[in-house]
Amino acid sequence: MVERTVTIRNELGMHARPAAQFVRLASTFGARVEIERDGMAVNGKSIMGVMMLAAECGCELTLRAEGDDAEAAVTALGELVDRGFGE
C-alpha cells in the first residue's frame, strides 16, 4: 500500500468540480484508491464518498492506494491536489 498526506490548497476546498476531477483521475487507475480525513476513509473513486469528506482549504487528507499502479495513482492524485485542482 502506498500512502501520502496532502493539504487542500484551493480557496474553495474540494467542492463539486475538484471532487469530480479527483474521482475521474482516480478511476483511470486499476489500484484501489482511498482518501481519509479525520479518521473517515472513503472510496476515492466514489463522488459521493469524496464529497462527504467536506474537505475545506487547509485540511489534510491521506491518500492511499493498493494495487499494481498504486504508486502512480498516489503520485498523480497528490499532484492534482497540490496544484489546487487548477483553480
Biopython code that builds the backbone (N, CA, C, O; Angstrom):
import numpy as np
from Bio.PDB.StructureBuilder import StructureBuilder

atoms = [
    (1, "MET", "N", (0.846, -1.185, 0.000)),
    (1, "MET", "CA", (0.000, 0.000, 0.000)),
    (1, "MET", "C", (0.887, 1.243, 0.000)),
    (1, "MET", "O", (1.876, 1.319, 0.729)),
    (2, "VAL", "N", (0.520, 2.196, -0.817)),
    (2, "VAL", "CA", (1.240, 3.463, -0.927)),
    (2, "VAL", "C", (0.378, 4.532, -0.266)),
    (2, "VAL", "O", (-0.842, 4.546, -0.428)),
    (3, "GLU", "N", (1.022, 5.427, 0.480)),
    (3, "GLU", "CA", (0.281, 6.443, 1.237)),
    (3, "GLU", "C", (0.984, 7.788, 1.128)),
    (3, "GLU", "O", (2.212, 7.860, 1.091)),
    (4, "ARG", "N", (0.193, 8.847, 1.078)),
    (4, "ARG", "CA", (0.737, 10.210, 1.030)),
    (4, "ARG", "C", (-0.260, 11.163, 1.684)),
    (4, "ARG", "O", (-1.469, 11.037, 1.492)),
    (5, "THR", "N", (0.253, 12.108, 2.448)),
    (5, "THR", "CA", (-0.594, 13.137, 3.053)),
    (5, "THR", "C", (-0.491, 14.408, 2.218)),
    (5, "THR", "O", (0.603, 14.833, 1.848)),
    (6, "VAL", "N", (-1.637, 15.004, 1.929)),
    (6, "VAL", "CA", (-1.693, 16.236, 1.138)),
    (6, "VAL", "C", (-2.546, 17.259, 1.878)),
    (6, "VAL", "O", (-3.339, 16.912, 2.753)),
    (7, "THR", "N", (-2.370, 18.517, 1.511)),
    (7, "THR", "CA", (-3.158, 19.603, 2.096)),
    (7, "THR", "C", (-3.962, 20.277, 0.995)),
    (7, "THR", "O", (-3.421, 20.616, -0.057)),
    (8, "ILE", "N", (-5.241, 20.468, 1.235)),
    (8, "ILE", "CA", (-6.098, 21.159, 0.265)),
    (8, "ILE", "C", (-5.663, 22.620, 0.218)),
    (8, "ILE", "O", (-5.642, 23.300, 1.243)),
    (9, "ARG", "N", (-5.316, 23.098, -0.974)),
    (9, "ARG", "CA", (-4.751, 24.435, -1.135)),
    (9, "ARG", "C", (-5.719, 25.436, -1.773)),
    (9, "ARG", "O", (-5.615, 26.639, -1.536)),
    (10, "ASN", "N", (-6.658, 24.938, -2.581)),
    (10, "ASN", "CA", (-7.533, 25.897, -3.256)),
    (10, "ASN", "C", (-8.536, 26.494, -2.277)),
    (10, "ASN", "O", (-9.029, 25.817, -1.374)),
    (11, "GLU", "N", (-8.819, 27.752, -2.473)),
    (11, "GLU", "CA", (-9.607, 28.551, -1.530)),
    (11, "GLU", "C", (-10.981, 27.964, -1.215)),
    (11, "GLU", "O", (-11.439, 28.031, -0.075)),
    (12, "LEU", "N", (-11.632, 27.393, -2.212)),
    (12, "LEU", "CA", (-12.986, 26.873, -2.013)),
    (12, "LEU", "C", (-13.010, 25.419, -1.551)),
    (12, "LEU", "O", (-14.085, 24.846, -1.372)),
    (13, "GLY", "N", (-11.857, 24.827, -1.359)),
    (13, "GLY", "CA", (-11.801, 23.442, -0.907)),
    (13, "GLY", "C", (-12.168, 22.464, -2.006)),
    (13, "GLY", "O", (-12.199, 22.812, -3.187)),
    (14, "MET", "N", (-12.446, 21.231, -1.596)),
    (14, "MET", "CA", (-12.782, 20.194, -2.568)),
    (14, "MET", "C", (-14.298, 20.175, -2.769)),
    (14, "MET", "O", (-14.995, 19.276, -2.298)),
    (15, "HIS", "N", (-14.790, 21.203, -3.488)),
    (15, "HIS", "CA", (-16.211, 21.278, -3.813)),
    (15, "HIS", "C", (-16.494, 20.349, -4.998)),
    (15, "HIS", "O", (-15.650, 19.523, -5.344)),
    (16, "ALA", "N", (-17.648, 20.471, -5.611)),
    (16, "ALA", "CA", (-18.090, 19.507, -6.622)),
    (16, "ALA", "C", (-17.114, 19.328, -7.788)),
    (16, "ALA", "O", (-16.809, 18.195, -8.161)),
    (17, "ARG", "N", (-16.622, 20.419, -8.363)),
    (17, "ARG", "CA", (-15.749, 20.281, -9.531)),
    (17, "ARG", "C", (-14.422, 19.610, -9.184)),
    (17, "ARG", "O", (-14.040, 18.661, -9.869)),
    (18, "PRO", "N", (-13.700, 20.057, -8.150)),
    (18, "PRO", "CA", (-12.466, 19.360, -7.791)),
    (18, "PRO", "C", (-12.704, 17.903, -7.376)),
    (18, "PRO", "O", (-11.893, 17.029, -7.682)),
    (19, "ALA", "N", (-13.802, 17.648, -6.688)),
    (19, "ALA", "CA", (-14.113, 16.267, -6.298)),
    (19, "ALA", "C", (-14.311, 15.404, -7.539)),
    (19, "ALA", "O", (-13.849, 14.264, -7.586)),
    (20, "ALA", "N", (-14.994, 15.943, -8.537)),
    (20, "ALA", "CA", (-15.209, 15.207, -9.783)),
    (20, "ALA", "C", (-13.887, 14.971, -10.508)),
    (20, "ALA", "O", (-13.672, 13.895, -11.065)),
    (21, "GLN", "N", (-13.000, 15.964, -10.505)),
    (21, "GLN", "CA", (-11.677, 15.792, -11.114)),
    (21, "GLN", "C", (-10.912, 14.679, -10.407)),
    (21, "GLN", "O", (-10.292, 13.834, -11.054)),
    (22, "PHE", "N", (-10.960, 14.682, -9.089)),
    (22, "PHE", "CA", (-10.257, 13.677, -8.301)),
    (22, "PHE", "C", (-10.774, 12.281, -8.641)),
    (22, "PHE", "O", (-9.989, 11.371, -8.907)),
    (23, "VAL", "N", (-12.094, 12.117, -8.631)),
    (23, "VAL", "CA", (-12.706, 10.812, -8.903)),
    (23, "VAL", "C", (-12.409, 10.364, -10.329)),
    (23, "VAL", "O", (-12.106, 9.193, -10.562)),
    (24, "ARG", "N", (-12.495, 11.284, -11.279)),
    (24, "ARG", "CA", (-12.219, 10.950, -12.675)),
    (24, "ARG", "C", (-10.788, 10.451, -12.831)),
    (24, "ARG", "O", (-10.552, 9.452, -13.511)),
    (25, "LEU", "N", (-9.830, 11.136, -12.209)),
    (25, "LEU", "CA", (-8.433, 10.715, -12.293)),
    (25, "LEU", "C", (-8.222, 9.397, -11.553)),
    (25, "LEU", "O", (-7.557, 8.500, -12.073)),
    (26, "ALA", "N", (-8.773, 9.265, -10.357)),
    (26, "ALA", "CA", (-8.624, 8.028, -9.581)),
    (26, "ALA", "C", (-9.153, 6.830, -10.363)),
    (26, "ALA", "O", (-8.599, 5.733, -10.282)),
    (27, "SER", "N", (-10.220, 7.043, -11.113)),
    (27, "SER", "CA", (-10.857, 5.955, -11.855)),
    (27, "SER", "C", (-10.039, 5.477, -13.046)),
    (27, "SER", "O", (-10.336, 4.428, -13.619)),
    (28, "THR", "N", (-9.017, 6.231, -13.425)),
    (28, "THR", "CA", (-8.167, 5.793, -14.538)),
    (28, "THR", "C", (-7.142, 4.754, -14.098)),
    (28, "THR", "O", (-6.459, 4.163, -14.935)),
    (29, "PHE", "N", (-7.030, 4.528, -12.800)),
    (29, "PHE", "CA", (-6.064, 3.569, -12.266)),
    (29, "PHE", "C", (-6.773, 2.291, -11.833)),
    (29, "PHE", "O", (-7.919, 2.322, -11.382)),
    (30, "GLY", "N", (-6.078, 1.179, -11.976)),
    (30, "GLY", "CA", (-6.625, -0.100, -11.539)),
    (30, "GLY", "C", (-6.552, -0.286, -10.038)),
    (30, "GLY", "O", (-7.300, -1.082, -9.471)),
    (31, "ALA", "N", (-5.661, 0.438, -9.394)),
    (31, "ALA", "CA", (-5.463, 0.311, -7.946)),
    (31, "ALA", "C", (-6.715, 0.732, -7.184)),
    (31, "ALA", "O", (-7.496, 1.563, -7.647)),
    (32, "ARG", "N", (-6.885, 0.145, -6.015)),
    (32, "ARG", "CA", (-7.941, 0.587, -5.095)),
    (32, "ARG", "C", (-7.454, 1.891, -4.468)),
    (32, "ARG", "O", (-6.347, 1.942, -3.933)),
    (33, "VAL", "N", (-8.260, 2.932, -4.528)),
    (33, "VAL", "CA", (-7.878, 4.253, -4.024)),
    (33, "VAL", "C", (-8.789, 4.618, -2.858)),
    (33, "VAL", "O", (-10.009, 4.473, -2.928)),
    (34, "GLU", "N", (-8.167, 5.092, -1.792)),
    (34, "GLU", "CA", (-8.901, 5.504, -0.596)),
    (34, "GLU", "C", (-8.404, 6.888, -0.196)),
    (34, "GLU", "O", (-7.222, 7.201, -0.343)),
    (35, "ILE", "N", (-9.307, 7.702, 0.305)),
    (35, "ILE", "CA", (-8.945, 9.032, 0.785)),
    (35, "ILE", "C", (-9.533, 9.182, 2.189)),
    (35, "ILE", "O", (-10.682, 8.816, 2.433)),
    (36, "GLU", "N", (-8.733, 9.724, 3.104)),
    (36, "GLU", "CA", (-9.156, 9.806, 4.502)),
    (36, "GLU", "C", (-8.990, 11.215, 5.046)),
    (36, "GLU", "O", (-8.019, 11.911, 4.751)),
    (37, "ARG", "N", (-9.970, 11.612, 5.850)),
    (37, "ARG", "CA", (-9.902, 12.887, 6.570)),
    (37, "ARG", "C", (-10.410, 12.662, 7.987)),
    (37, "ARG", "O", (-11.518, 12.164, 8.183)),
    (38, "ASP", "N", (-9.612, 13.022, 8.960)),
    (38, "ASP", "CA", (-10.006, 12.930, 10.371)),
    (38, "ASP", "C", (-10.593, 11.561, 10.734)),
    (38, "ASP", "O", (-11.604, 11.471, 11.431)),
    (39, "GLY", "N", (-9.947, 10.507, 10.253)),
    (39, "GLY", "CA", (-10.375, 9.154, 10.590)),
    (39, "GLY", "C", (-11.508, 8.596, 9.750)),
    (39, "GLY", "O", (-11.885, 7.437, 9.918)),
    (40, "MET", "N", (-12.060, 9.402, 8.845)),
    (40, "MET", "CA", (-13.134, 8.933, 7.961)),
    (40, "MET", "C", (-12.532, 8.614, 6.599)),
    (40, "MET", "O", (-12.067, 9.511, 5.895)),
    (41, "ALA", "N", (-12.541, 7.340, 6.231)),
    (41, "ALA", "CA", (-11.966, 6.904, 4.957)),
    (41, "ALA", "C", (-13.084, 6.566, 3.979)),
    (41, "ALA", "O", (-14.079, 5.938, 4.340)),
    (42, "VAL", "N", (-12.896, 6.999, 2.720)),
    (42, "VAL", "CA", (-13.893, 6.741, 1.680)),
    (42, "VAL", "C", (-13.201, 6.237, 0.418)),
    (42, "VAL", "O", (-11.992, 6.394, 0.245)),
    (43, "ASN", "N", (-13.986, 5.639, -0.445)),
    (43, "ASN", "CA", (-13.514, 5.178, -1.743)),
    (43, "ASN", "C", (-13.193, 6.405, -2.601)),
    (43, "ASN", "O", (-14.067, 7.240, -2.834)),
    (44, "GLY", "N", (-11.965, 6.519, -3.064)),
    (44, "GLY", "CA", (-11.548, 7.656, -3.863)),
    (44, "GLY", "C", (-12.125, 7.678, -5.260)),
    (44, "GLY", "O", (-11.931, 8.643, -6.000)),
    (45, "LYS", "N", (-12.836, 6.620, -5.630)),
    (45, "LYS", "CA", (-13.467, 6.561, -6.944)),
    (45, "LYS", "C", (-14.971, 6.816, -6.852)),
    (45, "LYS", "O", (-15.697, 6.647, -7.831)),
    (46, "SER", "N", (-15.430, 7.222, -5.677)),
    (46, "SER", "CA", (-16.853, 7.492, -5.438)),
    (46, "SER", "C", (-17.066, 8.988, -5.212)),
    (46, "SER", "O", (-16.563, 9.548, -4.238)),
    (47, "ILE", "N", (-17.806, 9.631, -6.107)),
    (47, "ILE", "CA", (-18.043, 11.066, -5.971)),
    (47, "ILE", "C", (-18.784, 11.371, -4.670)),
    (47, "ILE", "O", (-18.490, 12.371, -4.015)),
    (48, "MET", "N", (-19.724, 10.536, -4.295)),
    (48, "MET", "CA", (-20.464, 10.774, -3.051)),
    (48, "MET", "C", (-19.544, 10.654, -1.841)),
    (48, "MET", "O", (-19.631, 11.450, -0.907)),
    (49, "GLY", "N", (-18.669, 9.664, -1.862)),
    (49, "GLY", "CA", (-17.733, 9.493, -0.757)),
    (49, "GLY", "C", (-16.798, 10.679, -0.623)),
    (49, "GLY", "O", (-16.593, 11.200, 0.473)),
    (50, "VAL", "N", (-16.233, 11.100, -1.740)),
    (50, "VAL", "CA", (-15.286, 12.221, -1.719)),
    (50, "VAL", "C", (-15.980, 13.500, -1.264)),
    (50, "VAL", "O", (-15.409, 14.269, -0.490)),
    (51, "MET", "N", (-17.194, 13.736, -1.732)),
    (51, "MET", "CA", (-17.940, 14.931, -1.321)),
    (51, "MET", "C", (-18.267, 14.899, 0.174)),
    (51, "MET", "O", (-18.297, 15.945, 0.822)),
    (52, "MET", "N", (-18.514, 13.706, 0.724)),
    (52, "MET", "CA", (-18.847, 13.583, 2.149)),
    (52, "MET", "C", (-17.708, 14.035, 3.059)),
    (52, "MET", "O", (-17.940, 14.375, 4.218)),
    (53, "LEU", "N", (-16.488, 14.041, 2.545)),
    (53, "LEU", "CA", (-15.353, 14.467, 3.365)),
    (53, "LEU", "C", (-15.398, 15.958, 3.680)),
    (53, "LEU", "O", (-14.791, 16.399, 4.656)),
    (54, "ALA", "N", (-16.104, 16.739, 2.871)),
    (54, "ALA", "CA", (-16.220, 18.192, 3.076)),
    (54, "ALA", "C", (-14.850, 18.809, 3.354)),
    (54, "ALA", "O", (-14.658, 19.503, 4.353)),
    (55, "ALA", "N", (-13.909, 18.544, 2.458)),
    (55, "ALA", "CA", (-12.521, 18.972, 2.643)),
    (55, "ALA", "C", (-12.344, 20.439, 2.261)),
    (55, "ALA", "O", (-12.324, 20.787, 1.080)),
    (56, "GLU", "N", (-12.215, 21.292, 3.276)),
    (56, "GLU", "CA", (-12.044, 22.722, 3.024)),
    (56, "GLU", "C", (-10.555, 23.071, 2.917)),
    (56, "GLU", "O", (-9.681, 22.256, 3.212)),
    (57, "CYS", "N", (-10.303, 24.291, 2.492)),
    (57, "CYS", "CA", (-8.936, 24.782, 2.344)),
    (57, "CYS", "C", (-8.177, 24.623, 3.658)),
    (57, "CYS", "O", (-8.669, 24.993, 4.723)),
    (58, "GLY", "N", (-6.979, 24.071, 3.565)),
    (58, "GLY", "CA", (-6.112, 23.913, 4.726)),
    (58, "GLY", "C", (-6.204, 22.567, 5.413)),
    (58, "GLY", "O", (-5.352, 22.243, 6.240)),
    (59, "CYS", "N", (-7.213, 21.775, 5.095)),
    (59, "CYS", "CA", (-7.323, 20.477, 5.775)),
    (59, "CYS", "C", (-6.380, 19.457, 5.131)),
    (59, "CYS", "O", (-6.040, 19.550, 3.951)),
    (60, "GLU", "N", (-5.976, 18.494, 5.938)),
    (60, "GLU", "CA", (-5.080, 17.437, 5.465)),
    (60, "GLU", "C", (-5.881, 16.193, 5.127)),
    (60, "GLU", "O", (-6.806, 15.806, 5.841)),
    (61, "LEU", "N", (-5.496, 15.579, 4.015)),
    (61, "LEU", "CA", (-6.093, 14.323, 3.577)),
    (61, "LEU", "C", (-4.986, 13.298, 3.427)),
    (61, "LEU", "O", (-3.858, 13.639, 3.070)),
    (62, "THR", "N", (-5.305, 12.057, 3.697)),
    (62, "THR", "CA", (-4.367, 10.969, 3.456)),
    (62, "THR", "C", (-4.865, 10.192, 2.249)),
    (62, "THR", "O", (-5.994, 9.700, 2.231)),
    (63, "LEU", "N", (-4.007, 10.090, 1.241)),
    (63, "LEU", "CA", (-4.321, 9.313, 0.045)),
    (63, "LEU", "C", (-3.665, 7.951, 0.194)),
    (63, "LEU", "O", (-2.502, 7.858, 0.585)),
    (64, "ARG", "N", (-4.400, 6.900, -0.114)),
    (64, "ARG", "CA", (-3.853, 5.545, -0.073)),
    (64, "ARG", "C", (-4.270, 4.813, -1.339)),
    (64, "ARG", "O", (-5.373, 5.002, -1.851)),
    (65, "ALA", "N", (-3.373, 3.980, -1.831)),
    (65, "ALA", "CA", (-3.711, 3.146, -2.982)),
    (65, "ALA", "C", (-3.035, 1.797, -2.824)),
    (65, "ALA", "O", (-1.944, 1.683, -2.265)),
    (66, "GLU", "N", (-3.710, 0.785, -3.329)),
    (66, "GLU", "CA", (-3.186, -0.568, -3.271)),
    (66, "GLU", "C", (-3.469, -1.246, -4.604)),
    (66, "GLU", "O", (-4.604, -1.258, -5.081)),
    (67, "GLY", "N", (-2.420, -1.812, -5.198)),
    (67, "GLY", "CA", (-2.562, -2.486, -6.479)),
    (67, "GLY", "C", (-1.344, -2.234, -7.340)),
    (67, "GLY", "O", (-0.386, -1.592, -6.910)),
    (68, "ASP", "N", (-1.387, -2.742, -8.559)),
    (68, "ASP", "CA", (-0.230, -2.677, -9.451)),
    (68, "ASP", "C", (0.242, -1.256, -9.743)),
    (68, "ASP", "O", (1.447, -1.012, -9.811)),
    (69, "ASP", "N", (-0.676, -0.326, -9.915)),
    (69, "ASP", "CA", (-0.298, 1.050, -10.250)),
    (69, "ASP", "C", (-0.538, 2.010, -9.082)),
    (69, "ASP", "O", (-0.815, 3.192, -9.286)),
    (70, "ALA", "N", (-0.431, 1.497, -7.873)),
    (70, "ALA", "CA", (-0.693, 2.307, -6.674)),
    (70, "ALA", "C", (0.228, 3.515, -6.576)),
    (70, "ALA", "O", (-0.223, 4.614, -6.256)),
    (71, "GLU", "N", (1.505, 3.321, -6.848)),
    (71, "GLU", "CA", (2.470, 4.428, -6.760)),
    (71, "GLU", "C", (2.099, 5.536, -7.740)),
    (71, "GLU", "O", (2.100, 6.714, -7.382)),
    (72, "ALA", "N", (1.783, 5.159, -8.967)),
    (72, "ALA", "CA", (1.401, 6.146, -9.983)),
    (72, "ALA", "C", (0.107, 6.855, -9.593)),
    (72, "ALA", "O", (-0.033, 8.059, -9.807)),
    (73, "ALA", "N", (-0.832, 6.118, -9.025)),
    (73, "ALA", "CA", (-2.110, 6.710, -8.618)),
    (73, "ALA", "C", (-1.908, 7.759, -7.532)),
    (73, "ALA", "O", (-2.421, 8.872, -7.639)),
    (74, "VAL", "N", (-1.168, 7.412, -6.495)),
    (74, "VAL", "CA", (-0.946, 8.351, -5.387)),
    (74, "VAL", "C", (-0.159, 9.566, -5.863)),
    (74, "VAL", "O", (-0.441, 10.689, -5.445)),
    (75, "THR", "N", (0.817, 9.352, -6.726)),
    (75, "THR", "CA", (1.603, 10.469, -7.257)),
    (75, "THR", "C", (0.718, 11.422, -8.061)),
    (75, "THR", "O", (0.752, 12.632, -7.839)),
    (76, "ALA", "N", (-0.069, 10.888, -8.987)),
    (76, "ALA", "CA", (-0.918, 11.726, -9.840)),
    (76, "ALA", "C", (-1.991, 12.450, -9.029)),
    (76, "ALA", "O", (-2.242, 13.635, -9.251)),
    (77, "LEU", "N", (-2.618, 11.752, -8.101)),
    (77, "LEU", "CA", (-3.662, 12.377, -7.282)),
    (77, "LEU", "C", (-3.079, 13.426, -6.344)),
    (77, "LEU", "O", (-3.689, 14.472, -6.125)),
    (78, "GLY", "N", (-1.913, 13.155, -5.797)),
    (78, "GLY", "CA", (-1.238, 14.132, -4.943)),
    (78, "GLY", "C", (-0.878, 15.391, -5.706)),
    (78, "GLY", "O", (-1.011, 16.499, -5.186)),
    (79, "GLU", "N", (-0.419, 15.221, -6.950)),
    (79, "GLU", "CA", (-0.078, 16.380, -7.779)),
    (79, "GLU", "C", (-1.320, 17.200, -8.104)),
    (79, "GLU", "O", (-1.266, 18.429, -8.122)),
    (80, "LEU", "N", (-2.436, 16.528, -8.361)),
    (80, "LEU", "CA", (-3.693, 17.234, -8.636)),
    (80, "LEU", "C", (-4.084, 18.110, -7.448)),
    (80, "LEU", "O", (-4.446, 19.273, -7.621)),
    (81, "VAL", "N", (-4.010, 17.552, -6.253)),
    (81, "VAL", "CA", (-4.342, 18.313, -5.042)),
    (81, "VAL", "C", (-3.338, 19.444, -4.838)),
    (81, "VAL", "O", (-3.727, 20.570, -4.526)),
    (82, "ASP", "N", (-2.047, 19.151, -5.012)),
    (82, "ASP", "CA", (-1.002, 20.165, -4.818)),
    (82, "ASP", "C", (-1.163, 21.349, -5.770)),
    (82, "ASP", "O", (-0.811, 22.476, -5.423)),
    (83, "ARG", "N", (-1.693, 21.101, -6.965)),
    (83, "ARG", "CA", (-1.913, 22.176, -7.947)),
    (83, "ARG", "C", (-3.205, 22.940, -7.666)),
    (83, "ARG", "O", (-3.553, 23.853, -8.415)),
    (84, "GLY", "N", (-3.910, 22.588, -6.614)),
    (84, "GLY", "CA", (-5.161, 23.275, -6.289)),
    (84, "GLY", "C", (-6.256, 22.992, -7.289)),
    (84, "GLY", "O", (-7.160, 23.806, -7.472)),
    (85, "PHE", "N", (-6.183, 21.831, -7.946)),
    (85, "PHE", "CA", (-7.186, 21.410, -8.925)),
    (85, "PHE", "C", (-7.292, 22.396, -10.085)),
    (85, "PHE", "O", (-8.323, 22.467, -10.753)),
    (86, "GLY", "N", (-6.226, 23.153, -10.322)),
    (86, "GLY", "CA", (-6.211, 24.091, -11.434)),
    (86, "GLY", "C", (-7.034, 25.350, -11.209)),
    (86, "GLY", "O", (-7.296, 26.101, -12.148)),
    (87, "GLU", "N", (-7.442, 25.581, -9.970)),
    (87, "GLU", "CA", (-8.257, 26.777, -9.692)),
    (87, "GLU", "C", (-7.389, 27.964, -9.357)),
    (87, "GLU", "O", (-7.903, 29.052, -9.097)),
]
sb = StructureBuilder()
sb.init_structure("model")
sb.init_model(0)
sb.init_chain("A")
sb.init_seg("    ")
for serial, (resi, resn, name, xyz) in enumerate(atoms, 1):
    if name == "N":
        sb.init_residue(resn, " ", resi, " ")
    sb.init_atom(name, np.array(xyz, "f"), 0.0, 1.0, " ", f" {name:<3s}", serial, name[0])
structure = sb.get_structure()
